[in-house]
C-alpha cells in the first residue's frame, strides 16, 4: 500500500458509546466465555468415575501402583496439553486470524475430546481444542479494542475478564463455538484488515457504522478512519513493505525496539499469570 499523503483529521472529542458498540463487543465476548469453559471443563471431567472407567484407568493405588501412577500422569497431561495447544495457537494467530475462524479448532477439538474412545484420542484433541483457545485468547481483546471508541476501550476490552469468569461456570464450549462461528459472518469486518487489503471504501463504511452516533455528524468516524490509514501507511513505509506478509510482520515486530519491548512485556505478564499456578489450582 502506498502511503497516504492526506492530513489526518483532528479528533472532535469524546464520543458516546452506542448500542451497536455494546452489541458487537457482547457478542464477540462469547469467545471469552468459550476460553473460560475450555480452561475449567477438564476439572469436572477428572472428577467423574465414569471417565476413568471408559478410559480403562486405574484409580486405586492398592490394586496396581504402576497402573495408578500412569493414571496420575494422564491426569496431568489432561490439564496441561490444552495449555500447550494454546501456546502454539497464540503464535499462529497472526496468520490464522486472516485465514480461518479460530472457533473451528475449538468445535473440532471440543467435540472429539468429548467423544474420545481412548486416552491418546482424548489427549490429541485436548491439544487441538487448546490451539483454538490460544487464538481466541488473542483475538477478542484485539477485535474489541479496534471497534471501541478510544475513551471507552479499556471498559469494553475489560469484558474479556467477565466472559472468562462466566465461562468457568458453563458447559457448552462446542455450542457456543458454533454460535460464534455462524453469527460471526454478521459481525463487522476489522477496518484495519480491510485497509491492509486496499478495500478502503469498505473499511470506511465499517468505521462509520461502528463510530457514528445517530443524530450527530461523522467527524469522529472520519478522524478514526484517517488515523488508521495513516498508521498502516507509516508501518508499510518503515518496514519496507514487509508488514504486508505474515513473516514480514514478525520481522518488523522483532526489529522495531518499541514493538519488541511491548511484545516482551505482554509475554512476561502472561507468563507470570500462568506461573502463579492458578490454572492447576482451579483444576
C-alpha atoms as an extended CHARMM CRD file, in Angstrom:
* protein
*
       283  EXT
         1         1  UNK       CA              0.0000000000        0.0000000000        0.0000000000  PROA      1               0.0000000000
         2         2  UNK       CA              1.3400000000        3.3970000000       -0.8910000000  PROA      2               0.0000000000
         3         3  UNK       CA              1.4770000000        5.8870000000        1.9660000000  PROA      3               0.0000000000
         4         4  UNK       CA             -1.3350000000        8.3690000000        2.2540000000  PROA      4               0.0000000000
         5         5  UNK       CA             -0.3630000000       11.9970000000        1.7940000000  PROA      5               0.0000000000
         6         6  UNK       CA             -3.6260000000       13.4280000000        3.0690000000  PROA      6               0.0000000000
         7         7  UNK       CA             -3.5420000000       15.0120000000        6.5650000000  PROA      7               0.0000000000
         8         8  UNK       CA             -5.0970000000       13.1210000000        9.4510000000  PROA      8               0.0000000000
         9         9  UNK       CA             -8.2800000000       14.7610000000       10.6870000000  PROA      9               0.0000000000
        10        10  UNK       CA             -8.2360000000       16.0860000000       14.2280000000  PROA      10              0.0000000000
        11        11  UNK       CA            -10.3300000000       14.1740000000       16.7280000000  PROA      11              0.0000000000
        12        12  UNK       CA            -13.5090000000       16.1330000000       17.5320000000  PROA      12              0.0000000000
        13        13  UNK       CA            -13.5860000000       14.9850000000       21.1460000000  PROA      13              0.0000000000
        14        14  UNK       CA            -15.0580000000       12.0580000000       23.0140000000  PROA      14              0.0000000000
        15        15  UNK       CA            -17.9420000000       10.1270000000       21.5230000000  PROA      15              0.0000000000
        16        16  UNK       CA            -20.7710000000        8.3790000000       23.3100000000  PROA      16              0.0000000000
        17        17  UNK       CA            -20.9820000000        4.6320000000       23.3110000000  PROA      17              0.0000000000
        18        18  UNK       CA            -23.7730000000        3.3020000000       21.1400000000  PROA      18              0.0000000000
        19        19  UNK       CA            -25.9320000000        0.2220000000       21.4450000000  PROA      19              0.0000000000
        20        20  UNK       CA            -24.1880000000       -1.1030000000       18.3510000000  PROA      20              0.0000000000
        21        21  UNK       CA            -20.8060000000       -0.9460000000       20.1380000000  PROA      21              0.0000000000
        22        22  UNK       CA            -22.2240000000       -2.8490000000       23.0930000000  PROA      22              0.0000000000
        23        23  UNK       CA            -23.8110000000       -5.4950000000       20.8750000000  PROA      23              0.0000000000
        24        24  UNK       CA            -20.6220000000       -6.0880000000       18.8880000000  PROA      24              0.0000000000
        25        25  UNK       CA            -18.4550000000       -6.4430000000       21.9880000000  PROA      25              0.0000000000
        26        26  UNK       CA            -21.0360000000       -8.5250000000       23.8770000000  PROA      26              0.0000000000
        27        27  UNK       CA            -21.2960000000      -10.9670000000       21.0040000000  PROA      27              0.0000000000
        28        28  UNK       CA            -17.5430000000      -11.1600000000       20.4940000000  PROA      28              0.0000000000
        29        29  UNK       CA            -17.1930000000      -11.8190000000       24.2390000000  PROA      29              0.0000000000
        30        30  UNK       CA            -18.6420000000      -15.2730000000       23.5740000000  PROA      30              0.0000000000
        31        31  UNK       CA            -15.0320000000      -16.0780000000       22.6870000000  PROA      31              0.0000000000
        32        32  UNK       CA            -14.0110000000      -15.2470000000       26.2660000000  PROA      32              0.0000000000
        33        33  UNK       CA            -16.7580000000      -17.4890000000       27.6520000000  PROA      33              0.0000000000
        34        34  UNK       CA            -15.5010000000      -20.3130000000       25.4380000000  PROA      34              0.0000000000
        35        35  UNK       CA            -11.9680000000      -19.7880000000       26.7590000000  PROA      35              0.0000000000
        36        36  UNK       CA            -13.1370000000      -19.8180000000       30.3810000000  PROA      36              0.0000000000
        37        37  UNK       CA            -15.0690000000      -23.0270000000       29.9050000000  PROA      37              0.0000000000
        38        38  UNK       CA            -12.2900000000      -24.7520000000       27.9700000000  PROA      38              0.0000000000
        39        39  UNK       CA             -9.7990000000      -23.9610000000       30.7300000000  PROA      39              0.0000000000
        40        40  UNK       CA            -12.0040000000      -25.3000000000       33.5170000000  PROA      40              0.0000000000
        41        41  UNK       CA            -14.0550000000      -28.1220000000       31.9570000000  PROA      41              0.0000000000
        42        42  UNK       CA            -11.4780000000      -30.8550000000       32.4520000000  PROA      42              0.0000000000
        43        43  UNK       CA            -11.6860000000      -30.3690000000       36.2330000000  PROA      43              0.0000000000
        44        44  UNK       CA            -15.2270000000      -31.7540000000       36.3120000000  PROA      44              0.0000000000
        45        45  UNK       CA            -14.3080000000      -34.4960000000       33.8290000000  PROA      45              0.0000000000
        46        46  UNK       CA            -11.4920000000      -35.7480000000       36.0600000000  PROA      46              0.0000000000
        47        47  UNK       CA            -13.9240000000      -35.8310000000       38.9690000000  PROA      47              0.0000000000
        48        48  UNK       CA            -16.2570000000      -38.3090000000       37.2770000000  PROA      48              0.0000000000
        49        49  UNK       CA            -15.7120000000      -42.0590000000       37.9410000000  PROA      49              0.0000000000
        50        50  UNK       CA            -17.2760000000      -42.8180000000       34.5430000000  PROA      50              0.0000000000
        51        51  UNK       CA            -14.3510000000      -41.0830000000       32.8160000000  PROA      51              0.0000000000
        52        52  UNK       CA            -11.7820000000      -43.4100000000       34.3750000000  PROA      52              0.0000000000
        53        53  UNK       CA            -13.9390000000      -46.4550000000       33.6220000000  PROA      53              0.0000000000
        54        54  UNK       CA            -14.4000000000      -45.5250000000       29.9480000000  PROA      54              0.0000000000
        55        55  UNK       CA            -10.6620000000      -44.8680000000       29.5460000000  PROA      55              0.0000000000
        56        56  UNK       CA             -9.6590000000      -48.0270000000       31.4580000000  PROA      56              0.0000000000
        57        57  UNK       CA             -7.7040000000      -46.0540000000       34.0480000000  PROA      57              0.0000000000
        58        58  UNK       CA             -6.9580000000      -47.4510000000       37.4950000000  PROA      58              0.0000000000
        59        59  UNK       CA             -7.8520000000      -45.1400000000       40.4090000000  PROA      59              0.0000000000
        60        60  UNK       CA             -6.9240000000      -47.4890000000       43.2640000000  PROA      60              0.0000000000
        61        61  UNK       CA             -3.2250000000      -47.4660000000       44.1020000000  PROA      61              0.0000000000
        62        62  UNK       CA             -3.5590000000      -50.6290000000       46.2000000000  PROA      62              0.0000000000
        63        63  UNK       CA             -4.5180000000      -52.6870000000       43.1350000000  PROA      63              0.0000000000
        64        64  UNK       CA             -1.5800000000      -51.8390000000       40.8940000000  PROA      64              0.0000000000
        65        65  UNK       CA              0.7580000000      -48.9970000000       41.8150000000  PROA      65              0.0000000000
        66        66  UNK       CA              2.3530000000      -48.7630000000       38.3500000000  PROA      66              0.0000000000
        67        67  UNK       CA             -1.0140000000      -48.5340000000       36.5870000000  PROA      67              0.0000000000
        68        68  UNK       CA             -2.1930000000      -45.9960000000       39.1700000000  PROA      68              0.0000000000
        69        69  UNK       CA              0.9060000000      -43.8560000000       38.5300000000  PROA      69              0.0000000000
        70        70  UNK       CA              0.0980000000      -43.9760000000       34.8110000000  PROA      70              0.0000000000
        71        71  UNK       CA             -3.3710000000      -42.6230000000       35.6030000000  PROA      71              0.0000000000
        72        72  UNK       CA             -1.8350000000      -39.7370000000       37.5610000000  PROA      72              0.0000000000
        73        73  UNK       CA              0.3350000000      -38.8650000000       34.5610000000  PROA      73              0.0000000000
        74        74  UNK       CA             -2.7540000000      -38.8580000000       32.3180000000  PROA      74              0.0000000000
        75        75  UNK       CA             -4.4620000000      -36.5010000000       34.7580000000  PROA      75              0.0000000000
        76        76  UNK       CA             -1.5590000000      -34.0870000000       34.4790000000  PROA      76              0.0000000000
        77        77  UNK       CA             -1.4790000000      -34.3110000000       30.6860000000  PROA      77              0.0000000000
        78        78  UNK       CA             -5.2380000000      -33.7640000000       30.5010000000  PROA      78              0.0000000000
        79        79  UNK       CA             -4.7910000000      -30.4400000000       32.2630000000  PROA      79              0.0000000000
        80        80  UNK       CA             -1.5610000000      -29.2810000000       30.6490000000  PROA      80              0.0000000000
        81        81  UNK       CA             -1.8880000000      -30.2640000000       26.9910000000  PROA      81              0.0000000000
        82        82  UNK       CA             -4.6590000000      -27.7370000000       26.4040000000  PROA      82              0.0000000000
        83        83  UNK       CA             -2.2000000000      -25.0750000000       27.5440000000  PROA      83              0.0000000000
        84        84  UNK       CA              0.4250000000      -26.4970000000       25.1820000000  PROA      84              0.0000000000
        85        85  UNK       CA             -2.0240000000      -26.1450000000       22.2910000000  PROA      85              0.0000000000
        86        86  UNK       CA             -2.8400000000      -22.6170000000       23.4130000000  PROA      86              0.0000000000
        87        87  UNK       CA              0.8520000000      -21.7150000000       23.4210000000  PROA      87              0.0000000000
        88        88  UNK       CA              1.2160000000      -22.6200000000       19.7490000000  PROA      88              0.0000000000
        89        89  UNK       CA             -2.1870000000      -21.1540000000       18.8780000000  PROA      89              0.0000000000
        90        90  UNK       CA             -1.1270000000      -17.7520000000       20.1940000000  PROA      90              0.0000000000
        91        91  UNK       CA              1.8720000000      -17.7840000000       17.8490000000  PROA      91              0.0000000000
        92        92  UNK       CA             -0.1350000000      -18.7920000000       14.7830000000  PROA      92              0.0000000000
        93        93  UNK       CA             -2.9470000000      -16.3100000000       15.3890000000  PROA      93              0.0000000000
        94        94  UNK       CA             -1.2160000000      -13.6210000000       13.2950000000  PROA      94              0.0000000000
        95        95  UNK       CA             -1.7680000000      -15.8810000000       10.2850000000  PROA      95              0.0000000000
        96        96  UNK       CA             -4.9780000000      -17.7200000000       11.1610000000  PROA      96              0.0000000000
        97        97  UNK       CA             -6.7970000000      -14.5070000000       12.1090000000  PROA      97              0.0000000000
        98        98  UNK       CA             -6.6880000000      -13.5420000000        8.4340000000  PROA      98              0.0000000000
        99        99  UNK       CA             -7.3220000000      -17.0140000000        7.0250000000  PROA      99              0.0000000000
       100       100  UNK       CA             -9.7050000000      -19.1350000000        9.0990000000  PROA      100             0.0000000000
       101       101  UNK       CA            -12.0590000000      -18.9410000000       12.1250000000  PROA      101             0.0000000000
       102       102  UNK       CA            -10.3080000000      -19.9410000000       15.3330000000  PROA      102             0.0000000000
       103       103  UNK       CA            -13.5710000000      -21.3240000000       16.7390000000  PROA      103             0.0000000000
       104       104  UNK       CA            -13.4100000000      -24.1820000000       14.2010000000  PROA      104             0.0000000000
       105       105  UNK       CA            -10.4830000000      -25.6070000000       16.1370000000  PROA      105             0.0000000000
       106       106  UNK       CA            -12.4750000000      -25.3380000000       19.3690000000  PROA      106             0.0000000000
       107       107  UNK       CA            -15.5210000000      -27.0370000000       17.8090000000  PROA      107             0.0000000000
       108       108  UNK       CA            -13.4810000000      -29.9350000000       16.4070000000  PROA      108             0.0000000000
       109       109  UNK       CA            -11.2830000000      -30.2420000000       19.4840000000  PROA      109             0.0000000000
       110       110  UNK       CA            -14.1760000000      -29.9860000000       21.9430000000  PROA      110             0.0000000000
       111       111  UNK       CA            -16.4960000000      -32.3690000000       20.1010000000  PROA      111             0.0000000000
       112       112  UNK       CA            -13.9000000000      -35.0720000000       19.5570000000  PROA      112             0.0000000000
       113       113  UNK       CA            -12.4900000000      -34.6990000000       23.0630000000  PROA      113             0.0000000000
       114       114  UNK       CA            -15.9910000000      -35.3420000000       24.4030000000  PROA      114             0.0000000000
       115       115  UNK       CA            -16.3700000000      -38.2850000000       22.0250000000  PROA      115             0.0000000000
       116       116  UNK       CA            -12.9360000000      -39.7980000000       22.6800000000  PROA      116             0.0000000000
       117       117  UNK       CA            -12.8340000000      -43.5840000000       22.9590000000  PROA      117             0.0000000000
       118       118  UNK       CA             -9.3060000000      -43.9100000000       24.3240000000  PROA      118             0.0000000000
       119       119  UNK       CA             -6.6190000000      -41.9320000000       26.1020000000  PROA      119             0.0000000000
       120       120  UNK       CA             -4.4720000000      -40.9950000000       23.0470000000  PROA      120             0.0000000000
       121       121  UNK       CA             -7.5240000000      -39.6100000000       21.2150000000  PROA      121             0.0000000000
       122       122  UNK       CA             -8.5510000000      -37.6370000000       24.3000000000  PROA      122             0.0000000000
       123       123  UNK       CA             -5.1150000000      -36.0670000000       24.6930000000  PROA      123             0.0000000000
       124       124  UNK       CA             -4.6430000000      -35.2400000000       20.9960000000  PROA      124             0.0000000000
       125       125  UNK       CA             -7.9180000000      -33.3730000000       20.7760000000  PROA      125             0.0000000000
       126       126  UNK       CA             -7.2080000000      -31.5650000000       24.0280000000  PROA      126             0.0000000000
       127       127  UNK       CA             -4.2350000000      -30.0680000000       22.1700000000  PROA      127             0.0000000000
       128       128  UNK       CA             -6.3410000000      -29.1710000000       19.1140000000  PROA      128             0.0000000000
       129       129  UNK       CA             -9.0300000000      -27.5310000000       21.2530000000  PROA      129             0.0000000000
       130       130  UNK       CA             -6.3350000000      -25.6540000000       23.1710000000  PROA      130             0.0000000000
       131       131  UNK       CA             -4.8510000000      -24.4610000000       19.8720000000  PROA      131             0.0000000000
       132       132  UNK       CA             -8.1420000000      -22.7240000000       19.0650000000  PROA      132             0.0000000000
       133       133  UNK       CA             -8.4700000000      -21.3470000000       22.5920000000  PROA      133             0.0000000000
       134       134  UNK       CA             -4.9900000000      -19.8280000000       22.3400000000  PROA      134             0.0000000000
       135       135  UNK       CA             -6.0560000000      -17.9570000000       19.2150000000  PROA      135             0.0000000000
       136       136  UNK       CA             -9.3430000000      -16.7680000000       20.7230000000  PROA      136             0.0000000000
       137       137  UNK       CA             -7.4680000000      -15.5060000000       23.7690000000  PROA      137             0.0000000000
       138       138  UNK       CA             -5.6440000000      -13.0560000000       21.4870000000  PROA      138             0.0000000000
       139       139  UNK       CA             -8.4230000000      -12.3130000000       19.0140000000  PROA      139             0.0000000000
       140       140  UNK       CA            -11.1550000000      -10.9750000000       21.2820000000  PROA      140             0.0000000000
       141       141  UNK       CA             -9.1530000000       -8.2070000000       23.0190000000  PROA      141             0.0000000000
       142       142  UNK       CA             -7.6660000000       -7.1930000000       19.6640000000  PROA      142             0.0000000000
       143       143  UNK       CA            -11.0500000000       -7.0640000000       17.9030000000  PROA      143             0.0000000000
       144       144  UNK       CA            -12.8160000000       -5.3560000000       20.8210000000  PROA      144             0.0000000000
       145       145  UNK       CA            -10.1290000000       -2.6700000000       21.0030000000  PROA      145             0.0000000000
       146       146  UNK       CA            -10.4880000000       -1.9510000000       17.3090000000  PROA      146             0.0000000000
       147       147  UNK       CA            -14.2570000000       -1.4430000000       17.2900000000  PROA      147             0.0000000000
       148       148  UNK       CA            -14.3610000000        0.5190000000       20.5600000000  PROA      148             0.0000000000
       149       149  UNK       CA            -14.1720000000        4.3140000000       20.8790000000  PROA      149             0.0000000000
       150       150  UNK       CA            -10.7700000000        5.3420000000       22.3000000000  PROA      150             0.0000000000
       151       151  UNK       CA            -12.0960000000        6.7160000000       25.6000000000  PROA      151             0.0000000000
       152       152  UNK       CA            -14.1110000000        3.5130000000       26.2960000000  PROA      152             0.0000000000
       153       153  UNK       CA            -11.6030000000        0.9970000000       25.0190000000  PROA      153             0.0000000000
       154       154  UNK       CA            -10.4520000000       -0.1550000000       28.4540000000  PROA      154             0.0000000000
       155       155  UNK       CA            -14.0100000000       -0.7460000000       29.6650000000  PROA      155             0.0000000000
       156       156  UNK       CA            -15.1090000000       -2.7240000000       26.6100000000  PROA      156             0.0000000000
       157       157  UNK       CA            -11.9350000000       -4.7900000000       26.3000000000  PROA      157             0.0000000000
       158       158  UNK       CA            -12.2710000000       -5.4870000000       30.0300000000  PROA      158             0.0000000000
       159       159  UNK       CA            -15.3810000000       -7.5470000000       29.2700000000  PROA      159             0.0000000000
       160       160  UNK       CA            -12.8860000000      -10.2470000000       28.3310000000  PROA      160             0.0000000000
       161       161  UNK       CA            -12.3940000000      -10.9210000000       32.0400000000  PROA      161             0.0000000000
       162       162  UNK       CA            -16.1270000000      -11.0500000000       32.6970000000  PROA      162             0.0000000000
       163       163  UNK       CA            -16.5370000000      -13.5540000000       29.8640000000  PROA      163             0.0000000000
       164       164  UNK       CA            -13.7800000000      -15.7580000000       31.2780000000  PROA      164             0.0000000000
       165       165  UNK       CA            -15.5000000000      -15.8830000000       34.6800000000  PROA      165             0.0000000000
       166       166  UNK       CA            -18.8460000000      -16.7730000000       33.1080000000  PROA      166             0.0000000000
       167       167  UNK       CA            -17.1750000000      -19.4980000000       31.0620000000  PROA      167             0.0000000000
       168       168  UNK       CA            -15.7800000000      -21.1310000000       34.1800000000  PROA      168             0.0000000000
       169       169  UNK       CA            -19.3490000000      -21.9690000000       35.1760000000  PROA      169             0.0000000000
       170       170  UNK       CA            -20.7410000000      -23.1670000000       31.8570000000  PROA      170             0.0000000000
       171       171  UNK       CA            -20.5470000000      -26.4670000000       29.9900000000  PROA      171             0.0000000000
       172       172  UNK       CA            -21.2260000000      -25.5460000000       26.3830000000  PROA      172             0.0000000000
       173       173  UNK       CA            -17.9360000000      -24.9510000000       24.5710000000  PROA      173             0.0000000000
       174       174  UNK       CA            -18.9730000000      -26.6380000000       21.3140000000  PROA      174             0.0000000000
       175       175  UNK       CA            -22.4080000000      -24.9960000000       21.2890000000  PROA      175             0.0000000000
       176       176  UNK       CA            -21.0360000000      -21.5240000000       21.9700000000  PROA      176             0.0000000000
       177       177  UNK       CA            -18.2940000000      -22.0190000000       19.3790000000  PROA      177             0.0000000000
       178       178  UNK       CA            -20.9000000000      -22.9620000000       16.7880000000  PROA      178             0.0000000000
       179       179  UNK       CA            -22.9700000000      -19.8800000000       17.6660000000  PROA      179             0.0000000000
       180       180  UNK       CA            -19.8840000000      -17.6830000000       17.3920000000  PROA      180             0.0000000000
       181       181  UNK       CA            -18.9450000000      -19.2350000000       14.0460000000  PROA      181             0.0000000000
       182       182  UNK       CA            -22.4130000000      -18.8300000000       12.4850000000  PROA      182             0.0000000000
       183       183  UNK       CA            -23.0920000000      -15.2930000000       13.6300000000  PROA      183             0.0000000000
       184       184  UNK       CA            -19.5450000000      -14.0230000000       13.1210000000  PROA      184             0.0000000000
       185       185  UNK       CA            -20.4690000000      -13.5450000000        9.4700000000  PROA      185             0.0000000000
       186       186  UNK       CA            -22.8580000000      -10.7880000000       10.5940000000  PROA      186             0.0000000000
       187       187  UNK       CA            -20.1800000000       -9.0130000000       12.6310000000  PROA      187             0.0000000000
       188       188  UNK       CA            -18.3800000000       -6.0270000000       11.0960000000  PROA      188             0.0000000000
       189       189  UNK       CA            -15.0500000000       -6.8050000000        9.4660000000  PROA      189             0.0000000000
       190       190  UNK       CA            -11.9070000000       -5.4110000000       11.0220000000  PROA      190             0.0000000000
       191       191  UNK       CA            -11.3160000000       -1.9830000000        9.4250000000  PROA      191             0.0000000000
       192       192  UNK       CA             -7.5480000000       -2.4560000000        9.6680000000  PROA      192             0.0000000000
       193       193  UNK       CA             -7.7920000000       -5.8230000000        7.9190000000  PROA      193             0.0000000000
       194       194  UNK       CA             -9.7880000000       -4.1880000000        5.1120000000  PROA      194             0.0000000000
       195       195  UNK       CA             -7.2920000000       -1.3150000000        4.8110000000  PROA      195             0.0000000000
       196       196  UNK       CA             -4.3980000000       -3.7670000000        4.5820000000  PROA      196             0.0000000000
       197       197  UNK       CA             -6.1310000000       -5.2440000000        1.5430000000  PROA      197             0.0000000000
       198       198  UNK       CA             -6.7590000000       -1.8290000000       -0.0500000000  PROA      198             0.0000000000
       199       199  UNK       CA            -10.5170000000       -2.1430000000        0.4800000000  PROA      199             0.0000000000
       200       200  UNK       CA            -10.7110000000        1.4240000000        1.7040000000  PROA      200             0.0000000000
       201       201  UNK       CA            -14.3610000000        2.0700000000        0.8690000000  PROA      201             0.0000000000
       202       202  UNK       CA            -15.4470000000       -0.9670000000        2.8700000000  PROA      202             0.0000000000
       203       203  UNK       CA            -13.1360000000       -0.0150000000        5.7390000000  PROA      203             0.0000000000
       204       204  UNK       CA            -14.5800000000        3.4960000000        5.8300000000  PROA      204             0.0000000000
       205       205  UNK       CA            -18.1420000000        2.1530000000        5.7960000000  PROA      205             0.0000000000
       206       206  UNK       CA            -17.4010000000       -0.1680000000        8.7360000000  PROA      206             0.0000000000
       207       207  UNK       CA            -15.6530000000        2.5790000000       10.6880000000  PROA      207             0.0000000000
       208       208  UNK       CA            -18.5750000000        4.9210000000       10.1110000000  PROA      208             0.0000000000
       209       209  UNK       CA            -21.0500000000        2.2630000000       11.2370000000  PROA      209             0.0000000000
       210       210  UNK       CA            -19.0740000000        1.4890000000       14.3880000000  PROA      210             0.0000000000
       211       211  UNK       CA            -18.1880000000        5.0410000000       15.4120000000  PROA      211             0.0000000000
       212       212  UNK       CA            -21.2130000000        7.0660000000       14.3230000000  PROA      212             0.0000000000
       213       213  UNK       CA            -23.8730000000        8.2680000000       16.7510000000  PROA      213             0.0000000000
       214       214  UNK       CA            -27.4320000000        8.7920000000       15.4620000000  PROA      214             0.0000000000
       215       215  UNK       CA            -28.2030000000       12.4840000000       15.1070000000  PROA      215             0.0000000000
       216       216  UNK       CA            -24.5450000000       13.5400000000       15.0550000000  PROA      216             0.0000000000
       217       217  UNK       CA            -22.1100000000       14.0620000000       12.1890000000  PROA      217             0.0000000000
       218       218  UNK       CA            -19.4530000000       11.5340000000       11.1900000000  PROA      218             0.0000000000
       219       219  UNK       CA            -16.4450000000       13.6920000000       12.1050000000  PROA      219             0.0000000000
       220       220  UNK       CA            -15.2450000000       11.2690000000       14.7750000000  PROA      220             0.0000000000
       221       221  UNK       CA            -15.5710000000        8.2500000000       12.4880000000  PROA      221             0.0000000000
       222       222  UNK       CA            -13.7500000000       10.1100000000        9.7130000000  PROA      222             0.0000000000
       223       223  UNK       CA            -10.8890000000       11.0140000000       12.0620000000  PROA      223             0.0000000000
       224       224  UNK       CA            -10.6420000000        7.4240000000       13.2950000000  PROA      224             0.0000000000
       225       225  UNK       CA            -10.5150000000        6.1090000000        9.7220000000  PROA      225             0.0000000000
       226       226  UNK       CA             -7.8450000000        8.6040000000        8.6600000000  PROA      226             0.0000000000
       227       227  UNK       CA             -5.7390000000        7.7220000000       11.7110000000  PROA      227             0.0000000000
       228       228  UNK       CA             -5.8360000000        4.0160000000       10.8450000000  PROA      228             0.0000000000
       229       229  UNK       CA             -4.9090000000        4.6580000000        7.2160000000  PROA      229             0.0000000000
       230       230  UNK       CA             -2.0220000000        6.9090000000        8.2730000000  PROA      230             0.0000000000
       231       231  UNK       CA             -0.7320000000        4.3690000000       10.8300000000  PROA      231             0.0000000000
       232       232  UNK       CA             -0.8420000000        1.4470000000        8.4010000000  PROA      232             0.0000000000
       233       233  UNK       CA              0.8130000000        3.5370000000        5.6810000000  PROA      233             0.0000000000
       234       234  UNK       CA              3.5770000000        4.5390000000        8.0880000000  PROA      234             0.0000000000
       235       235  UNK       CA              4.1670000000        0.9200000000        9.1110000000  PROA      235             0.0000000000
       236       236  UNK       CA              4.2970000000       -0.0770000000        5.4620000000  PROA      236             0.0000000000
       237       237  UNK       CA              6.9410000000        2.5610000000        4.7170000000  PROA      237             0.0000000000
       238       238  UNK       CA              9.0310000000        1.9020000000        7.8350000000  PROA      238             0.0000000000
       239       239  UNK       CA              9.0500000000       -1.8540000000        7.2470000000  PROA      239             0.0000000000
       240       240  UNK       CA              9.8530000000       -1.5240000000        3.5520000000  PROA      240             0.0000000000
       241       241  UNK       CA              6.6240000000       -3.3500000000        2.7130000000  PROA      241             0.0000000000
       242       242  UNK       CA              7.4610000000       -6.3320000000        4.9290000000  PROA      242             0.0000000000
       243       243  UNK       CA              4.4810000000       -5.6830000000        7.2310000000  PROA      243             0.0000000000
       244       244  UNK       CA              2.1570000000       -6.8220000000        4.4490000000  PROA      244             0.0000000000
       245       245  UNK       CA              3.1600000000      -10.5070000000        4.8970000000  PROA      245             0.0000000000
       246       246  UNK       CA              2.9430000000      -12.9200000000        7.8190000000  PROA      246             0.0000000000
       247       247  UNK       CA              6.7100000000      -13.4960000000        8.0570000000  PROA      247             0.0000000000
       248       248  UNK       CA              7.3590000000       -9.8120000000        7.4440000000  PROA      248             0.0000000000
       249       249  UNK       CA              5.1390000000       -8.7830000000       10.3480000000  PROA      249             0.0000000000
       250       250  UNK       CA              7.1740000000      -10.9890000000       12.6770000000  PROA      250             0.0000000000
       251       251  UNK       CA             10.4260000000       -9.4860000000       11.4050000000  PROA      251             0.0000000000
       252       252  UNK       CA              9.0460000000       -5.9740000000       11.7960000000  PROA      252             0.0000000000
       253       253  UNK       CA              7.7720000000       -6.7570000000       15.2940000000  PROA      253             0.0000000000
       254       254  UNK       CA             11.1400000000       -8.0540000000       16.4540000000  PROA      254             0.0000000000
       255       255  UNK       CA             13.2530000000       -5.4430000000       14.6780000000  PROA      255             0.0000000000
       256       256  UNK       CA             11.4860000000       -2.3270000000       15.9820000000  PROA      256             0.0000000000
       257       257  UNK       CA             12.5800000000       -1.6130000000       19.5550000000  PROA      257             0.0000000000
       258       258  UNK       CA              9.2980000000       -0.1170000000       20.8140000000  PROA      258             0.0000000000
       259       259  UNK       CA              7.2500000000       -3.0210000000       19.4200000000  PROA      259             0.0000000000
       260       260  UNK       CA              9.7210000000       -5.5650000000       20.7240000000  PROA      260             0.0000000000
       261       261  UNK       CA              9.5230000000       -4.0110000000       24.1860000000  PROA      261             0.0000000000
       262       262  UNK       CA              5.6960000000       -4.2060000000       24.2040000000  PROA      262             0.0000000000
       263       263  UNK       CA              5.7110000000       -7.7930000000       22.9490000000  PROA      263             0.0000000000
       264       264  UNK       CA              8.1810000000       -8.8950000000       25.6200000000  PROA      264             0.0000000000
       265       265  UNK       CA              6.2310000000       -7.0680000000       28.3150000000  PROA      265             0.0000000000
       266       266  UNK       CA              2.9720000000       -8.7140000000       27.2400000000  PROA      266             0.0000000000
       267       267  UNK       CA              4.6370000000      -12.1370000000       27.0970000000  PROA      267             0.0000000000
       268       268  UNK       CA              6.1170000000      -11.7080000000       30.5840000000  PROA      268             0.0000000000
       269       269  UNK       CA              2.7500000000      -10.6600000000       32.0210000000  PROA      269             0.0000000000
       270       270  UNK       CA              1.0050000000      -13.7360000000       30.6150000000  PROA      270             0.0000000000
       271       271  UNK       CA              3.9330000000      -15.9540000000       31.6480000000  PROA      271             0.0000000000
       272       272  UNK       CA              3.7380000000      -14.5680000000       35.1750000000  PROA      272             0.0000000000
       273       273  UNK       CA             -0.0140000000      -15.1520000000       35.3680000000  PROA      273             0.0000000000
       274       274  UNK       CA              0.3790000000      -18.7840000000       34.3480000000  PROA      274             0.0000000000
       275       275  UNK       CA              3.4130000000      -19.1530000000       36.5950000000  PROA      275             0.0000000000
       276       276  UNK       CA              1.3030000000      -18.4850000000       39.6920000000  PROA      276             0.0000000000
       277       277  UNK       CA             -0.2340000000      -21.9310000000       39.2250000000  PROA      277             0.0000000000
       278       278  UNK       CA             -3.8080000000      -20.6220000000       39.2500000000  PROA      278             0.0000000000
       279       279  UNK       CA             -4.8530000000      -22.9010000000       36.3810000000  PROA      279             0.0000000000
       280       280  UNK       CA             -3.5830000000      -26.0020000000       38.1560000000  PROA      280             0.0000000000
       281       281  UNK       CA             -5.2010000000      -24.9880000000       41.4580000000  PROA      281             0.0000000000
       282       282  UNK       CA             -8.6280000000      -24.4580000000       39.8590000000  PROA      282             0.0000000000
       283       283  UNK       CA             -8.4390000000      -27.9410000000       38.3590000000  PROA      283             0.0000000000
